[in-house]
Amino acid sequence: MSISHDAVASFFQKFAASSHSKDTPAEISHFADVFVAAGPSGNAIVKLEDFAKVLPKRRQLLEASGLVYTALKSFDVTASTDRHVVVNNTWEMNFETQTHGKVTIPVSATFTIDMASDTPKVLVYLAHQDILQILRDRGMLAAI
């Protein structure tokens, strides 16, 4: 039995909604107790309790840099078992600053998600870009 497209869509709808809510417990509820975070600047095994401490600071930095909202643009299941899915997903991060005006930065990631329970969990979060480096390169990263 494979995992339905609707189940994955439901996960991403909830994931996006919790991101917009700025409710840290809701945001971290989509991640496993321990997960892999990887990207252009390195990788780490992350404990959920540590993620809960860092997430508000990251949100504050992005908002200070002009982040207004992030929108899911697409997702594509690239591999699936009876329990797990690997999903490429694309987002648009929309910023607005006095210096740069309105700026949309596309970002993408690959998630490995455990879909076995009623509350699917991200096991691997692979960022394809380093948004902080992109902002730094554009002179948009806030100094807080």
Secondary structure, DSSP 8 states (H G I E B T S, - for coil): ----HHHHHHHHHHHHHHHHHT-HHHHHTTEEEEEEEEETTEEEEEEHHHHHHHHHHHHHHHHHTTEEEEEEEEEEEEEE-SSEEEEEEEEEEEEEETTTEEEEEEEEEEEEEE-SSSS-EEEEEEESS-HHHHHHHTT-----
